[in-house]
Every structure is written in C-alpha cells, then in structure tokens.
C-alpha cells in the first residue's frame, strides 16, 4: 500500500466496502455490534463461496464483489469530486495525501490555545502508506492513529551499523529545533545511524 499508489487508494476503499458488506451479510442481526469479522476470514469466504453463500454461490460471491467495487468507485469519486467529471484524472486518488492516508500529530492541549500556538504544537499532515493489515502497520483510520513511533535495527556484528528512528522529534519543547526534527524522516520510513563507538 505505497503512499504514491492510485491502485492502493482504490484498494483500501474497496477493502472497507467488502468488510462493511460482509458484516451485514455474515453477522446475524442478534449479535451485530458484539462481534466483528477478520479480513482473513472474509477473504476465505470469498475464495471458497460454496461453504458460505446459499444458491449459486459463485454467482452470489461475484455479485457481492461487483457491488463492493461499484460502491468503492462511487465513494472515491465523491471523495475527490470526480463523479461529475467527463474525464476523470485518477491521479487525485493517490493513497498518501492530506485528504486520504496521512499523519497529523495534534497536541492534546492545542485546542485550548490560539491558532498561532496550535500551528507550533501540531505537526503535519504528511502522506503515509500502509494500513492496519500491513507489516508497517499504520492503522485503518485515514489519519494514522496507531503503529510504531520508535524503531531500532541493531546489527550485533557491528553495533555502529545500528539504525533508529523516533517521531516526531527528540524534544517535547515546541520551541526547540528538535521538537519535530525527525517527523519527515519517520513519515518516509527512513532512519538515522545510532553509533555505539566514539
């Protein structure tokens, strides 16, 4: 789910539609809200429809996917105002962007302060990729709400090759140049060296 990818942008919207429609279809009304489906289980039902769909399981499964595809297309078109365009520029559907998958850090006290101070405390948005199902988990919300803020890769053969990253910076003081100094590096899945020797 590369942040530059238009296909990833559409896929994530369709995945959400599949999960939404699968919940309506497979979870009995009496326990709705008490349980949820896992994506892997939904995929299993789509790959092996005979065990989960009634009459004409392959056809029902295909109709289910067509419905999800159409709904996802309509939602993406509405989201990026391309539904009424004669010629759609799908590049606007790029996954990582301010209006789709991104990271914005909002300071918990920012809402109590004036706009100038809010701008200093809050960081972002910056485009992100991934989601709650990818290795670099970034959660399923459009504004990344979960995932690793700190990572370290240690080379036990040569400690000086160790890499690390933290976000948004190395200081909690918004007046410090180190308050958000690592934000862009982290958001681009990069690291800095953590030397052990002098």
N, C-alpha and C positions, 0 to 999 in steps of 0.2 A: 504494500500500500504506500508506494512512493508519493511524497507530497507534490511532486511535479506532474503526476499522472492524472489524466482525464478519466481513463478507464477505472482507476481506483475510486475516483469521486462517484462515478455511477455505481460501481460495485457496492460500495458501502451503503448507498441509498437503497439499492435492491436488497441487500442483506437485511437491512432494517425492515423492509416491507415483508420479506419472507418470514422473519421472526414474528412480526405483528400478526400476519395472516395465519401462520402456523399455530400461534397461541389461540386464536379464535377457533381454528379447526380441530385441534387436538386436545385442548384442555376443557374438560367438562365444566359447564356453567356453575355447578355446585361448588367447585374448588377454585374458580378464577380468582386471582389475587393472592392465593395462598401458595401456589407453585408457579415455577417458570420453566421454560424449555431451554436446554443447552443447544447451541448451534450444531455441535457434532451429532446430536440425536435427531435434529431436524434434517440434516443432510442425509443421515442414514435412512430416514423415512422417504426422502425424495429419490434416493438411489434404489431402494427396494420398496416400491409403492404397493406391491401386492399385499403386503402384510398390514398396511396402514390406510389404504384407500378402499372404498367399497366397490361398486360396479365399475368395470372398465378402469382399473387402477392407473394404467399408463396414461390414458387419456385424461383422467382427472388430475393426475400429477402435472401433466403438460399444461392443462388449463390453469391450474394453480400458479405455475411459474409464469405463464403469459400474463395473468392478472397482476402478479407482483412486478413484472417488468414494466407493464403499462403504467401502474401506479407510481413506480420509481421514476419513470420518464416524466410523468406529469409533475411530480414534486420537484424534480431537478429543474424543469422548465419554469415552474412558478418561482422557485428559489432564486433563480438567476434571470428572471424576466425574459425568457426566450420563447415562451409558449406562443406568443402572438407574432414573432418574427418570421418573415418569409424565408430568410436564410439564417439558420442557427449557427452561431460561432461557438462550437463546443469547447473551445479553449477556456471559456469562462467557467467551465465545470471542473477545472483543476481542483484536486483534492485539498492540497495545502494552501490555504489562503485565509484572510481575515474573516470572510463570510462563510467559511466552512471549517476545516480542521486546522486549529491553531492553538497557541498557548498564550494566555494573558494572565500574568500574576497580579491579583488585586490584593493590596494590603488590607488586612481585616479592619483597620481603623480609618481607611481612606474616606469612607462615606461621611465621616464626622468633620472632615477638613475642607478647605476651599479648593477650587479647581486647580490652582497653580501647584499646591502641595500634593494633591492627588496625582498630578502628572509626574511628580518626582518619585512618589511612592510606588505607583503602579507601573508595571513593565509589560511591554508588548502592545499589540499581538505580534507573534511571529508564526509563520506557517509550520505545520507539523505533518507527519505521516503516521502510518500505523493505526491500530485501534486496540480494543480490549482483547483481541484474539491473536495478535502478532507477537513476535519474540520481544521486540522493543515496545512493550505494551504502553499505549498512550490513552487507554480508556475508550469508552464508546461515546462520550459526550463530544460535541464539536469543539468546545474549549477543553483542552486536556485537563482532566481532573484527577488522574492517577498515573502511576508509573514511577520509574526511578529518577530521583533528582540527583542522586550521587551514584557514581560508578567508579570502580577501580579495577584495573587489569594488571596483575602482578606477574612479573617474569622472575621466577625463583632461580633461574640460571644466571640472570644478570639483572639485579634489582634496579639498576639505572634505566632499564627499558620500561619500567612501570609507568602506566598511564592512568590518569584520573580526570574526573570532571565533577563539578558540583554546580548547582544553579540556585538562584540567579547570580550570586557573586560570593565574595569572601568576607563581606561586612554586612552587618544589619543596620548600619547608619546610612540613610539615604543621601547624606551629604558627602559620603566617601566615594572616591572614584572606583572602589571595589564593591559597591552596592549591587551593580548589575553587570560587572565586567565579564562574567562567564556565561551570561544568558544566551547570547547569539551562538557561541561555541557549542554549548549544550544543545540548543534547539536544532543545530545542524549535525548532531550526533558525532561531534568531534571531541578530542581530549587534549590535555596538556601533559608534558612529562613530569613525573614526580621523582626527582633524583634522590638517591639514597647516599651516594658518596659525596664528598666535599667538592 
